[in-house]
Amino acid sequence: MKSLLAALSFVALAAAAAVAGPVRPVVVEVYTAQGCNTCQASNAMAAKLAQKPGVLVLSLPVTYWDMFGWKDTLANEDNTRRQKAYAAALRRGGVYTPQMIIDGVRDVPATRADAVGYALEMALMARDEGAPAEAGPAMVRREGPLVAVAATRVRNSGSNTWSVGVNLSKMPEGLRVAVDRAPERRRLDATVWLFRVKTNATVRITGGESAGQTVAYKNVVTGIQNLGNWHGDAHAFAVPSPAGKVAPYDAVAVVVQQGGFGRVVGSSLQPITY
């Protein structure tokens, strides 16, 4: 009887995993600027988060601080437009730095290690358990500059949390991005985003209110491309090699996002160029 119960439990767990789809990294987008003197600690926090298993950190330096005495050497308008689109989608009054956006649905001031730790723990829980991002009382512990939060899930109201696989492969004339079929048949409206990424960068700031600081970045986004819509069926996107000069990069991230700037349902980072 015990062996039968164990077998049935294994089958049930396997079925649940099949419905939820593959495990993907939780996406943490970090919006900072070199001219913002409160941002540099957030860059250090982001670098630490990037070392955590199951977390994909994307650093997106923005341009609107350039008017204050120092032109950000890594910022680009693609990043600024993306942050402004999030402000509209999340119904915020405007943009700010430093900001982290967790899995497309929760924005957190990146100066608050406790809030970042809590939001990340909730996102990991929702991804891993197929549960809504709700929690009961949390226990907090400090790990250096980060705060880790252990929370208990108190309700599962039939969440539709699931993920899809994303695969990247190099072709002679570009890149192939394959998105798997959604685990449940339904009509979806998602956007597939491609990010060209420089995995490591170090900048010495010599002007503005951050003058004298040296900043180390992880996974700096140097360019963003909208590959098109994904509606739930397995689909492959052919991405031609860039026609002109692009900022240096050594990896590519792909993020599948509901509604363009909503919940992340697929993500991948690969050390590949095209």
DRENPA-3360 file (N, C-alpha, C; in nm, 2 decimals, always signed):
BEGIN
1 = MKSLLAAL = +0.08/-0.12/+0.00/+0.00/+0.00/+0.00/+0.09/+0.13/+0.00 ~ +0.19/+0.12/+0.08/+0.28/+0.24/+0.09/+0.35/+0.27/-0.05 ~ +0.39/+0.16/-0.11/+0.45/+0.18/-0.24/+0.35/+0.23/-0.34 ~ +0.23/+0.19/-0.33/+0.13/+0.24/-0.43/+0.10/+0.39/-0.40 ~ +0.09/+0.43/-0.28/+0.07/+0.57/-0.24/+0.19/+0.65/-0.29 ~ +0.31/+0.60/-0.27/+0.43/+0.67/-0.32/+0.42/+0.69/-0.47 ~ +0.39/+0.58/-0.54/+0.38/+0.59/-0.69/+0.27/+0.69/-0.73 ~ +0.16/+0.69/-0.67/+0.05/+0.78/-0.70/+0.09/+0.93/-0.67;
9 = SFVALAAA = +0.17/+0.95/-0.56/+0.21/+1.08/-0.53/+0.31/+1.13/-0.63 ~ +0.40/+1.04/-0.68/+0.50/+1.08/-0.78/+0.43/+1.12/-0.91 ~ +0.32/+1.04/-0.95/+0.25/+1.07/-1.07/+0.18/+1.20/-1.06 ~ +0.12/+1.23/-0.94/+0.05/+1.36/-0.92/+0.15/+1.48/-0.93 ~ +0.27/+1.46/-0.87/+0.37/+1.57/-0.88/+0.41/+1.59/-1.02 ~ +0.43/+1.48/-1.09/+0.48/+1.49/-1.23/+0.37/+1.56/-1.31 ~ +0.25/+1.53/-1.29/+0.14/+1.60/-1.36/+0.13/+1.74/-1.33 ~ +0.15/+1.78/-1.21/+0.15/+1.92/-1.17/+0.26/+1.99/-1.23;
17 = AAVAGPVR = +0.38/+1.93/-1.24/+0.49/+2.00/-1.30/+0.47/+2.01/-1.45 ~ +0.40/+1.92/-1.51/+0.37/+1.93/-1.66/+0.28/+2.05/-1.68 ~ +0.18/+2.07/-1.60/+0.09/+2.18/-1.61/+0.16/+2.31/-1.59 ~ +0.25/+2.32/-1.49/+0.32/+2.44/-1.46/+0.42/+2.48/-1.57 ~ +0.47/+2.38/-1.64/+0.57/+2.40/-1.74/+0.71/+2.40/-1.68 ~ +0.82/+2.43/-1.76/+0.95/+2.42/-1.71/+0.99/+2.53/-1.61 ~ +1.09/+2.50/-1.53/+1.13/+2.60/-1.43/+1.22/+2.70/-1.51 ~ +1.19/+2.83/-1.49/+1.26/+2.94/-1.56/+1.32/+3.03/-1.46;
25 = PVVVEVYT = +1.42/+3.11/-1.49/+1.47/+3.21/-1.40/+1.37/+3.32/-1.38 ~ +1.35/+3.37/-1.26/+1.28/+3.49/-1.23/+1.36/+3.61/-1.28 ~ +1.29/+3.70/-1.34/+1.36/+3.82/-1.41/+1.35/+3.94/-1.31 ~ +1.47/+3.99/-1.28/+1.48/+4.11/-1.20/+1.54/+4.22/-1.29 ~ +1.47/+4.32/-1.32/+1.52/+4.44/-1.40/+1.56/+4.55/-1.31 ~ +1.68/+4.60/-1.33/+1.73/+4.70/-1.24/+1.75/+4.83/-1.32 ~ +1.68/+4.94/-1.28/+1.69/+5.07/-1.35/+1.77/+5.16/-1.26 ~ +1.89/+5.20/-1.31/+1.98/+5.29/-1.24/+2.04/+5.39/-1.33;
33 = AQGCNTCQ = +2.12/+5.48/-1.28/+2.19/+5.58/-1.36/+2.32/+5.62/-1.28 ~ +2.42/+5.64/-1.36/+2.55/+5.67/-1.30/+2.55/+5.81/-1.23 ~ +2.46/+5.90/-1.27/+2.45/+6.03/-1.21/+2.37/+6.03/-1.08 ~ +2.31/+5.91/-1.05/+2.23/+5.90/-0.93/+2.31/+5.84/-0.81 ~ +2.34/+5.92/-0.71/+2.44/+5.88/-0.61/+2.38/+5.77/-0.52 ~ +2.25/+5.74/-0.52/+2.19/+5.64/-0.44/+2.18/+5.50/-0.52 ~ +2.23/+5.51/-0.64/+2.21/+5.39/-0.73/+2.32/+5.29/-0.72 ~ +2.44/+5.33/-0.67/+2.56/+5.25/-0.68/+2.54/+5.13/-0.58;
41 = ASNAMAAK = +2.49/+5.15/-0.47/+2.46/+5.04/-0.38/+2.36/+4.94/-0.44 ~ +2.27/+4.99/-0.52/+2.17/+4.90/-0.58/+2.24/+4.82/-0.69 ~ +2.34/+4.87/-0.76/+2.41/+4.79/-0.86/+2.49/+4.68/-0.79 ~ +2.54/+4.71/-0.67/+2.61/+4.60/-0.59/+2.51/+4.50/-0.55 ~ +2.39/+4.54/-0.51/+2.29/+4.44/-0.47/+2.25/+4.35/-0.59 ~ +2.24/+4.42/-0.70/+2.20/+4.34/-0.82/+2.30/+4.24/-0.86 ~ +2.43/+4.28/-0.84/+2.54/+4.18/-0.87/+2.53/+4.06/-0.78 ~ +2.49/+4.08/-0.66/+2.48/+3.97/-0.56/+2.36/+3.89/-0.60;
49 = LAQKPGVL = +2.25/+3.95/-0.64/+2.13/+3.88/-0.68/+2.16/+3.79/-0.80 ~ +2.24/+3.84/-0.89/+2.28/+3.77/-1.02/+2.35/+3.64/-0.99 ~ +2.40/+3.62/-0.87/+2.47/+3.49/-0.83/+2.37/+3.39/-0.78 ~ +2.25/+3.43/-0.75/+2.15/+3.34/-0.70/+2.10/+3.24/-0.80 ~ +2.09/+3.11/-0.78/+2.03/+3.02/-0.88/+1.89/+3.06/-0.90 ~ +1.85/+3.05/-1.03/+1.71/+3.08/-1.06/+1.67/+3.22/-1.07 ~ +1.77/+3.31/-1.08/+1.74/+3.45/-1.09/+1.82/+3.51/-1.21 ~ +1.75/+3.58/-1.30/+1.81/+3.65/-1.41/+1.80/+3.80/-1.39;
57 = VLSLPVTY = +1.91/+3.86/-1.37/+1.92/+4.00/-1.34/+1.96/+4.07/-1.48 ~ +1.88/+4.18/-1.51/+1.91/+4.26/-1.62/+1.93/+4.40/-1.57 ~ +2.05/+4.46/-1.60/+2.07/+4.60/-1.55/+2.04/+4.69/-1.67 ~ +1.96/+4.79/-1.65/+1.91/+4.88/-1.76/+1.94/+5.03/-1.72 ~ +2.06/+5.08/-1.74/+2.09/+5.22/-1.71/+2.00/+5.31/-1.80 ~ +1.95/+5.42/-1.74/+1.86/+5.51/-1.81/+1.93/+5.64/-1.83 ~ +1.87/+5.72/-1.92/+1.93/+5.84/-1.97/+1.89/+5.97/-1.91 ~ +1.78/+5.98/-1.83/+1.73/+6.11/-1.79/+1.81/+6.17/-1.68;
65 = WDMFGWKD = +1.91/+6.11/-1.62/+2.00/+6.17/-1.53/+2.11/+6.24/-1.60 ~ +2.12/+6.23/-1.73/+2.24/+6.28/-1.81/+2.25/+6.43/-1.80 ~ +2.13/+6.50/-1.77/+2.13/+6.64/-1.77/+2.20/+6.70/-1.64 ~ +2.24/+6.62/-1.55/+2.28/+6.67/-1.42/+2.43/+6.66/-1.40 ~ +2.51/+6.67/-1.51/+2.65/+6.69/-1.50/+2.74/+6.57/-1.53 ~ +2.67/+6.45/-1.56/+2.75/+6.34/-1.60/+2.67/+6.26/-1.70 ~ +2.72/+6.23/-1.82/+2.65/+6.15/-1.92/+2.68/+6.00/-1.89 ~ +2.58/+5.93/-1.86/+2.59/+5.78/-1.83/+2.65/+5.71/-1.95;
73 = TLANEDNT = +2.76/+5.64/-1.93/+2.84/+5.58/-2.04/+2.77/+5.45/-2.08 ~ +2.67/+5.40/-2.01/+2.61/+5.27/-2.05/+2.46/+5.29/-2.08 ~ +2.40/+5.41/-2.05/+2.26/+5.43/-2.07/+2.22/+5.43/-2.21 ~ +2.10/+5.39/-2.24/+2.04/+5.41/-2.38/+1.89/+5.43/-2.37 ~ +1.84/+5.49/-2.48/+1.70/+5.53/-2.48/+1.61/+5.41/-2.48 ~ +1.65/+5.29/-2.53/+1.57/+5.17/-2.52/+1.53/+5.14/-2.38 ~ +1.63/+5.15/-2.29/+1.61/+5.12/-2.15/+1.51/+5.23/-2.09 ~ +1.53/+5.35/-2.12/+1.45/+5.46/-2.07/+1.30/+5.44/-2.11;
81 = RRQKAYAA = +1.28/+5.41/-2.24/+1.15/+5.38/-2.29/+1.08/+5.26/-2.22 ~ +1.16/+5.16/-2.19/+1.10/+5.04/-2.13/+1.06/+5.08/-1.99 ~ +1.14/+5.15/-1.91/+1.10/+5.19/-1.78/+0.97/+5.28/-1.78 ~ +0.96/+5.37/-1.88/+0.84/+5.45/-1.88/+0.72/+5.37/-1.92 ~ +0.74/+5.27/-2.00/+0.63/+5.18/-2.04/+0.58/+5.10/-1.91 ~ +0.67/+5.06/-1.83/+0.63/+5.00/-1.70/+0.55/+5.09/-1.61 ~ +0.60/+5.22/-1.61/+0.53/+5.32/-1.52/+0.38/+5.33/-1.57 ~ +0.36/+5.32/-1.70/+0.22/+5.33/-1.75/+0.15/+5.20/-1.72;
89 = ALRRGGVY = +0.21/+5.08/-1.74/+0.15/+4.96/-1.72/+0.11/+4.93/-1.57 ~ +0.20/+4.98/-1.48/+0.18/+4.96/-1.34/+0.11/+5.07/-1.27 ~ +0.07/+5.17/-1.36/-0.01/+5.29/-1.31/+0.07/+5.36/-1.20 ~ +0.20/+5.39/-1.23/+0.28/+5.47/-1.15/+0.28/+5.62/-1.20 ~ +0.30/+5.71/-1.12/+0.30/+5.85/-1.16/+0.42/+5.89/-1.25 ~ +0.52/+5.82/-1.24/+0.64/+5.85/-1.32/+0.75/+5.75/-1.30 ~ +0.87/+5.78/-1.34/+0.98/+5.69/-1.32/+1.08/+5.74/-1.22 ~ +1.16/+5.65/-1.16/+1.26/+5.69/-1.06/+1.37/+5.59/-1.06;
97 = TPQMIIDG = +1.48/+5.63/-1.00/+1.59/+5.54/-0.98/+1.64/+5.55/-0.84 ~ +1.69/+5.44/-0.78/+1.70/+5.31/-0.84/+1.57/+5.23/-0.82 ~ +1.54/+5.15/-0.92/+1.41/+5.08/-0.92/+1.44/+4.93/-0.97 ~ +1.38/+4.84/-0.90/+1.38/+4.70/-0.95/+1.24/+4.66/-0.98 ~ +1.22/+4.59/-1.10/+1.09/+4.53/-1.14/+1.11/+4.38/-1.14 ~ +1.03/+4.31/-1.06/+1.04/+4.17/-1.04/+0.94/+4.09/-1.13 ~ +0.98/+4.02/-1.22/+0.90/+3.93/-1.31/+0.79/+4.01/-1.38 ~ +0.81/+4.14/-1.40/+0.72/+4.22/-1.48/+0.60/+4.27/-1.40;
105 = VRDVPATR = +0.58/+4.23/-1.28/+0.45/+4.26/-1.21/+0.47/+4.34/-1.08 ~ +0.59/+4.35/-1.02/+0.60/+4.42/-0.89/+0.73/+4.51/-0.90 ~ +0.71/+4.64/-0.87/+0.82/+4.73/-0.87/+0.86/+4.76/-0.72 ~ +0.99/+4.77/-0.70/+1.04/+4.79/-0.57/+1.15/+4.89/-0.57 ~ +1.15/+4.99/-0.47/+1.26/+5.08/-0.46/+1.39/+5.00/-0.43 ~ +1.49/+5.01/-0.52/+1.61/+4.93/-0.50/+1.70/+4.97/-0.39 ~ +1.66/+5.07/-0.31/+1.74/+5.11/-0.20/+1.69/+5.03/-0.07 ~ +1.58/+4.95/-0.09/+1.53/+4.88/+0.03/+1.55/+4.73/+0.01;
113 = ADAVGYAL = +1.66/+4.69/+0.07/+1.70/+4.55/+0.06/+1.59/+4.45/+0.11 ~ +1.52/+4.49/+0.22/+1.41/+4.41/+0.27/+1.30/+4.39/+0.17 ~ +1.26/+4.50/+0.11/+1.15/+4.49/+0.01/+1.19/+4.41/-0.11 ~ +1.32/+4.43/-0.15/+1.37/+4.35/-0.27/+1.37/+4.20/-0.23 ~ +1.42/+4.17/-0.11/+1.42/+4.03/-0.07/+1.28/+3.97/-0.06 ~ +1.19/+4.04/-0.01/+1.05/+3.99/+0.00/+0.99/+3.97/-0.14 ~ +1.00/+4.07/-0.23/+0.94/+4.06/-0.36/+1.00/+3.94/-0.44 ~ +1.13/+3.92/-0.42/+1.20/+3.81/-0.49/+1.15/+3.68/-0.44;
121 = EMALMARD = +1.14/+3.67/-0.31/+1.10/+3.54/-0.25/+0.95/+3.51/-0.29 ~ +0.87/+3.61/-0.30/+0.73/+3.58/-0.35/+0.73/+3.54/-0.49 ~ +0.81/+3.60/-0.58/+0.82/+3.56/-0.72/+0.87/+3.42/-0.73 ~ +0.97/+3.38/-0.66/+1.02/+3.25/-0.66/+0.92/+3.14/-0.62 ~ +0.85/+3.18/-0.51/+0.74/+3.09/-0.46/+0.63/+3.07/-0.57 ~ +0.59/+3.18/-0.63/+0.48/+3.17/-0.73/+0.53/+3.09/-0.85 ~ +0.66/+3.11/-0.89/+0.71/+3.03/-1.00/+0.72/+2.88/-0.96 ~ +0.77/+2.85/-0.85/+0.80/+2.71/-0.81/+0.67/+2.63/-0.77;
129 = EGAPAEAG = +0.57/+2.70/-0.71/+0.46/+2.63/-0.66/+0.33/+2.65/-0.74 ~ +0.34/+2.74/-0.84/+0.22/+2.77/-0.92/+0.12/+2.83/-0.83 ~ +0.17/+2.91/-0.73/+0.08/+2.98/-0.64/+0.07/+3.13/-0.66 ~ -0.04/+3.19/-0.62/-0.04/+3.34/-0.64/+0.06/+3.40/-0.54 ~ +0.10/+3.52/-0.58/+0.21/+3.59/-0.50/+0.15/+3.65/-0.38 ~ +0.10/+3.56/-0.29/+0.05/+3.60/-0.16/+0.12/+3.53/-0.05 ~ +0.13/+3.59/+0.07/+0.21/+3.52/+0.17/+0.15/+3.56/+0.31 ~ +0.18/+3.47/+0.40/+0.14/+3.49/+0.54/+0.26/+3.56/+0.61;
137 = PAMVRREG = +0.27/+3.54/+0.74/+0.38/+3.60/+0.82/+0.51/+3.56/+0.77 ~ +0.61/+3.65/+0.76/+0.74/+3.62/+0.71/+0.84/+3.62/+0.81 ~ +0.94/+3.54/+0.80/+1.06/+3.55/+0.89/+1.17/+3.61/+0.81 ~ +1.24/+3.70/+0.86/+1.34/+3.78/+0.79/+1.48/+3.75/+0.85 ~ +1.58/+3.72/+0.76/+1.72/+3.71/+0.81/+1.80/+3.79/+0.71 ~ +1.91/+3.85/+0.77/+2.00/+3.93/+0.69/+2.12/+3.85/+0.64 ~ +2.15/+3.87/+0.51/+2.26/+3.80/+0.45/+2.35/+3.91/+0.38 ~ +2.44/+3.97/+0.46/+2.52/+4.08/+0.41/+2.43/+4.20/+0.38;
145 = PLVAVAAT = +2.45/+4.25/+0.26/+2.36/+4.37/+0.22/+2.22/+4.33/+0.18 ~ +2.19/+4.20/+0.17/+2.06/+4.16/+0.13/+1.98/+4.11/+0.25 ~ +1.85/+4.11/+0.24/+1.76/+4.05/+0.34/+1.69/+3.94/+0.28 ~ +1.70/+3.82/+0.33/+1.63/+3.70/+0.28/+1.50/+3.69/+0.36 ~ +1.39/+3.66/+0.29/+1.26/+3.65/+0.36/+1.21/+3.51/+0.33 ~ +1.18/+3.44/+0.44/+1.11/+3.31/+0.43/+0.97/+3.32/+0.46 ~ +0.88/+3.31/+0.36/+0.74/+3.33/+0.38/+0.66/+3.20/+0.36 ~ +0.54/+3.20/+0.42/+0.46/+3.08/+0.41/+0.34/+3.11/+0.33;
153 = RVRNSGSN = +0.31/+3.03/+0.23/+0.19/+3.05/+0.14/+0.07/+3.01/+0.22 ~ -0.03/+3.10/+0.22/-0.15/+3.08/+0.30/-0.27/+3.05/+0.21 ~ -0.27/+3.07/+0.08/-0.38/+3.05/+0.00/-0.34/+3.02/-0.14 ~ -0.40/+2.92/-0.20/-0.38/+2.89/-0.34/-0.52/+2.89/-0.40 ~ -0.55/+3.00/-0.47/-0.69/+3.02/-0.53/-0.70/+2.97/-0.67 ~ -0.62/+2.87/-0.71/-0.63/+2.82/-0.85/-0.55/+2.92/-0.94 ~ -0.43/+2.95/-0.90/-0.35/+3.04/-0.98/-0.33/+2.99/-1.12 ~ -0.31/+3.08/-1.22/-0.28/+3.04/-1.35/-0.13/+3.06/-1.38;
161 = TWSVGVNL = -0.05/+3.06/-1.28/+0.09/+3.08/-1.29/+0.15/+2.95/-1.36 ~ +0.22/+2.98/-1.47/+0.29/+2.87/-1.55/+0.40/+2.94/-1.62 ~ +0.49/+2.85/-1.68/+0.60/+2.90/-1.76/+0.62/+2.82/-1.89 ~ +0.69/+2.88/-1.98/+0.72/+2.81/-2.11/+0.87/+2.81/-2.13 ~ +0.92/+2.71/-2.20/+1.06/+2.70/-2.23/+1.09/+2.80/-2.34 ~ +1.21/+2.85/-2.33/+1.27/+2.94/-2.44/+1.41/+2.89/-2.47 ~ +1.43/+2.87/-2.60/+1.56/+2.81/-2.65/+1.62/+2.90/-2.75 ~ +1.75/+2.92/-2.74/+1.83/+3.01/-2.84/+1.93/+2.92/-2.91;
169 = SKMPEGLR = +1.94/+2.94/-3.04/+2.05/+2.87/-3.11/+2.10/+2.96/-3.22 ~ +2.22/+2.95/-3.25/+2.29/+3.03/-3.35/+2.26/+2.97/-3.49 ~ +2.23/+3.06/-3.59/+2.22/+3.02/-3.73/+2.32/+3.10/-3.81 ~ +2.35/+3.05/-3.93/+2.45/+3.12/-4.02/+2.43/+3.27/-4.03 ~ +2.30/+3.31/-4.04/+2.28/+3.45/-4.06/+2.20/+3.52/-3.95 ~ +2.22/+3.46/-3.83/+2.15/+3.53/-3.72/+2.12/+3.43/-3.60 ~ +2.00/+3.44/-3.54/+1.97/+3.37/-3.42/+1.83/+3.31/-3.44 ~ +1.81/+3.19/-3.38/+1.68/+3.13/-3.38/+1.63/+3.13/-3.23;
177 = VAVDRAPE = +1.52/+3.18/-3.21/+1.46/+3.19/-3.08/+1.33/+3.11/-3.08 ~ +1.33/+2.99/-3.01/+1.21/+2.90/-3.01/+1.14/+2.91/-2.87 ~ +1.01/+2.94/-2.88/+0.93/+2.94/-2.76/+0.83/+2.82/-2.76 ~ +0.83/+2.75/-2.65/+0.75/+2.63/-2.65/+0.60/+2.66/-2.64 ~ +0.52/+2.56/-2.66/+0.37/+2.58/-2.65/+0.34/+2.60/-2.50 ~ +0.24/+2.68/-2.48/+0.19/+2.70/-2.34/+0.13/+2.57/-2.28 ~ +0.15/+2.54/-2.15/+0.11/+2.42/-2.10/-0.04/+2.40/-2.10 ~ -0.12/+2.51/-2.11/-0.26/+2.50/-2.12/-0.31/+2.56/-2.25;
185 = RRRLDATV = -0.40/+2.50/-2.32/-0.44/+2.56/-2.45/-0.53/+2.68/-2.42 ~ -0.49/+2.79/-2.46/-0.56/+2.91/-2.45/-0.51/+3.02/-2.54 ~ -0.59/+3.12/-2.57/-0.54/+3.23/-2.66/-0.47/+3.33/-2.57 ~ -0.34/+3.35/-2.61/-0.26/+3.44/-2.53/-0.21/+3.56/-2.61 ~ -0.18/+3.66/-2.54/-0.13/+3.78/-2.61/+0.00/+3.82/-2.53 ~ +0.11/+3.77/-2.58/+0.24/+3.80/-2.51/+0.34/+3.86/-2.61 ~ +0.44/+3.92/-2.56/+0.55/+3.98/-2.64/+0.68/+3.91/-2.61 ~ +0.75/+3.88/-2.72/+0.88/+3.82/-2.70/+0.99/+3.93/-2.72;
193 = WLFRVKTN = +1.07/+3.95/-2.61/+1.17/+4.06/-2.61/+1.31/+3.99/-2.61 ~ +1.39/+4.05/-2.69/+1.53/+4.01/-2.70/+1.62/+4.13/-2.64 ~ +1.71/+4.09/-2.55/+1.80/+4.19/-2.49/+1.95/+4.15/-2.53 ~ +2.02/+4.24/-2.59/+2.17/+4.22/-2.60/+2.23/+4.26/-2.47 ~ +2.32/+4.18/-2.42/+2.37/+4.19/-2.28/+2.52/+4.19/-2.28 ~ +2.58/+4.28/-2.20/+2.72/+4.27/-2.17/+2.73/+4.22/-2.02 ~ +2.78/+4.10/-2.01/+2.77/+4.03/-1.88/+2.84/+4.10/-1.76 ~ +2.95/+4.17/-1.79/+3.03/+4.24/-1.69/+3.08/+4.38/-1.75;
201 = ATVRITGG = +3.07/+4.48/-1.66/+3.12/+4.61/-1.70/+3.16/+4.68/-1.57 ~ +3.26/+4.76/-1.58/+3.31/+4.84/-1.47/+3.33/+4.98/-1.52 ~ +3.28/+5.08/-1.45/+3.29/+5.22/-1.49/+3.34/+5.31/-1.38 ~ +3.43/+5.39/-1.41/+3.48/+5.49/-1.31/+3.41/+5.63/-1.34 ~ +3.34/+5.68/-1.25/+3.26/+5.80/-1.27/+3.34/+5.92/-1.22 ~ +3.36/+6.02/-1.31/+3.45/+6.13/-1.27/+3.37/+6.27/-1.27 ~ +3.24/+6.26/-1.28/+3.16/+6.38/-1.28/+3.02/+6.36/-1.21 ~ +2.95/+6.47/-1.19/+2.82/+6.46/-1.13/+2.82/+6.42/-0.98;
209 = ESAGQTVA = +2.71/+6.39/-0.93/+2.70/+6.37/-0.78/+2.76/+6.23/-0.74 ~ +2.79/+6.15/-0.84/+2.85/+6.02/-0.81/+3.00/+6.02/-0.84 ~ +3.06/+6.14/-0.86/+3.20/+6.15/-0.89/+3.29/+6.08/-0.79 ~ +3.39/+6.01/-0.84/+3.48/+5.93/-0.76/+3.44/+5.79/-0.73 ~ +3.32/+5.75/-0.77/+3.28/+5.61/-0.75/+3.31/+5.53/-0.87 ~ +3.34/+5.40/-0.84/+3.36/+5.30/-0.95/+3.24/+5.20/-0.93 ~ +3.18/+5.18/-1.05/+3.06/+5.09/-1.05/+3.08/+4.96/-1.12 ~ +3.05/+4.85/-1.06/+3.06/+4.72/-1.13/+2.92/+4.67/-1.16;
217 = YKNVVTGI = +2.89/+4.64/-1.28/+2.76/+4.60/-1.33/+2.76/+4.45/-1.37 ~ +2.65/+4.39/-1.36/+2.62/+4.25/-1.41/+2.51/+4.26/-1.51 ~ +2.53/+4.20/-1.63/+2.42/+4.19/-1.73/+2.36/+4.32/-1.77 ~ +2.45/+4.41/-1.82/+2.40/+4.54/-1.87/+2.33/+4.52/-2.01 ~ +2.21/+4.58/-2.02/+2.14/+4.57/-2.14/+2.19/+4.68/-2.23 ~ +2.24/+4.64/-2.35/+2.29/+4.74/-2.45/+2.20/+4.76/-2.56 ~ +2.10/+4.68/-2.58/+2.00/+4.70/-2.68/+1.88/+4.61/-2.66 ~ +1.76/+4.65/-2.71/+1.64/+4.58/-2.69/+1.57/+4.57/-2.82;
225 = QNLGNWHG = +1.51/+4.45/-2.85/+1.44/+4.43/-2.97/+1.31/+4.35/-2.95 ~ +1.20/+4.40/-3.00/+1.07/+4.33/-2.99/+1.07/+4.23/-3.11 ~ +1.07/+4.10/-3.08/+1.07/+4.00/-3.18/+0.93/+3.97/-3.24 ~ +0.82/+4.01/-3.16/+0.69/+3.99/-3.21/+0.60/+3.93/-3.11 ~ +0.48/+3.89/-3.14/+0.38/+3.84/-3.05/+0.39/+3.69/-3.05 ~ +0.35/+3.64/-2.93/+0.34/+3.49/-2.91/+0.20/+3.47/-2.85 ~ +0.13/+3.37/-2.91/-0.01/+3.35/-2.88/-0.04/+3.21/-2.81 ~ +0.07/+3.14/-2.77/+0.05/+3.02/-2.69/+0.09/+2.90/-2.76;
233 = DAHAFAVP = +0.10/+2.90/-2.90/+0.15/+2.78/-2.97/+0.31/+2.79/-2.98 ~ +0.37/+2.67/-3.00/+0.51/+2.67/-3.02/+0.55/+2.75/-3.14 ~ +0.65/+2.83/-3.13/+0.68/+2.92/-3.24/+0.83/+2.95/-3.24 ~ +0.89/+2.96/-3.35/+1.03/+3.00/-3.36/+1.04/+3.13/-3.44 ~ +1.13/+3.22/-3.38/+1.15/+3.35/-3.44/+1.29/+3.35/-3.50 ~ +1.30/+3.39/-3.63/+1.43/+3.40/-3.69/+1.48/+3.55/-3.68 ~ +1.59/+3.57/-3.61/+1.64/+3.70/-3.58/+1.77/+3.73/-3.67 ~ +1.76/+3.82/-3.77/+1.88/+3.84/-3.85/+1.99/+3.91/-3.77;
241 = SPAGKVAP = +2.11/+3.89/-3.81/+2.22/+3.96/-3.75/+2.20/+4.11/-3.76 ~ +2.24/+4.19/-3.66/+2.22/+4.34/-3.67/+2.29/+4.39/-3.80 ~ +2.21/+4.48/-3.87/+2.26/+4.53/-4.00/+2.37/+4.64/-3.98 ~ +2.36/+4.71/-3.87/+2.46/+4.82/-3.85/+2.54/+4.79/-3.72 ~ +2.61/+4.89/-3.68/+2.69/+4.88/-3.56/+2.60/+4.88/-3.43 ~ +2.63/+4.79/-3.34/+2.56/+4.79/-3.21/+2.66/+4.80/-3.10 ~ +2.61/+4.84/-2.98/+2.69/+4.84/-2.86/+2.75/+4.70/-2.83 ~ +2.87/+4.69/-2.78/+2.93/+4.56/-2.75/+2.84/+4.48/-2.66;
249 = YDAVAVVV = +2.83/+4.35/-2.68/+2.76/+4.25/-2.60/+2.82/+4.12/-2.61 ~ +2.79/+4.03/-2.52/+2.85/+3.90/-2.52/+2.75/+3.79/-2.48 ~ +2.62/+3.83/-2.47/+2.52/+3.73/-2.43/+2.38/+3.79/-2.48 ~ +2.28/+3.70/-2.49/+2.15/+3.74/-2.53/+2.05/+3.68/-2.43 ~ +1.96/+3.77/-2.38/+1.85/+3.73/-2.30/+1.72/+3.74/-2.38 ~ +1.63/+3.65/-2.35/+1.50/+3.65/-2.41/+1.39/+3.64/-2.30 ~ +1.29/+3.73/-2.31/+1.19/+3.73/-2.20/+1.05/+3.73/-2.28 ~ +0.97/+3.64/-2.24/+0.83/+3.64/-2.29/+0.74/+3.70/-2.19;
257 = QQGGFGRV = +0.66/+3.80/-2.22/+0.59/+3.88/-2.13/+0.45/+3.90/-2.17 ~ +0.35/+3.86/-2.09/+0.21/+3.88/-2.12/+0.18/+4.03/-2.14 ~ +0.11/+4.06/-2.24/+0.07/+4.20/-2.27/+0.18/+4.30/-2.30 ~ +0.30/+4.25/-2.32/+0.41/+4.34/-2.35/+0.49/+4.38/-2.22 ~ +0.42/+4.43/-2.12/+0.48/+4.47/-2.00/+0.41/+4.42/-1.88 ~ +0.38/+4.29/-1.88/+0.31/+4.22/-1.77/+0.39/+4.11/-1.72 ~ +0.32/+4.00/-1.68/+0.38/+3.89/-1.61/+0.48/+3.82/-1.70 ~ +0.59/+3.78/-1.66/+0.69/+3.71/-1.73/+0.65/+3.56/-1.73;
265 = VGSSLQPI = +0.64/+3.50/-1.85/+0.61/+3.35/-1.86/+0.72/+3.27/-1.91 ~ +0.82/+3.33/-1.97/+0.94/+3.26/-2.02/+1.06/+3.35/-2.02 ~ +1.18/+3.29/-1.99/+1.30/+3.37/-1.98/+1.42/+3.28/-2.00 ~ +1.53/+3.34/-2.06/+1.65/+3.26/-2.08/+1.76/+3.36/-2.10 ~ +1.88/+3.33/-2.06/+2.00/+3.40/-2.09/+2.11/+3.31/-2.14 ~ +2.17/+3.34/-2.25/+2.27/+3.25/-2.31/+2.39/+3.33/-2.35 ~ +2.51/+3.27/-2.33/+2.63/+3.34/-2.38/+2.65/+3.32/-2.53 ~ +2.58/+3.40/-2.61/+2.57/+3.38/-2.75/+2.57/+3.52/-2.82;
273 = TY = +2.63/+3.53/-2.94/+2.62/+3.65/-3.02/+2.57/+3.61/-3.16 ~ +2.52/+3.71/-3.23/+2.46/+3.67/-3.36/+2.49/+3.79/-3.46;
% end
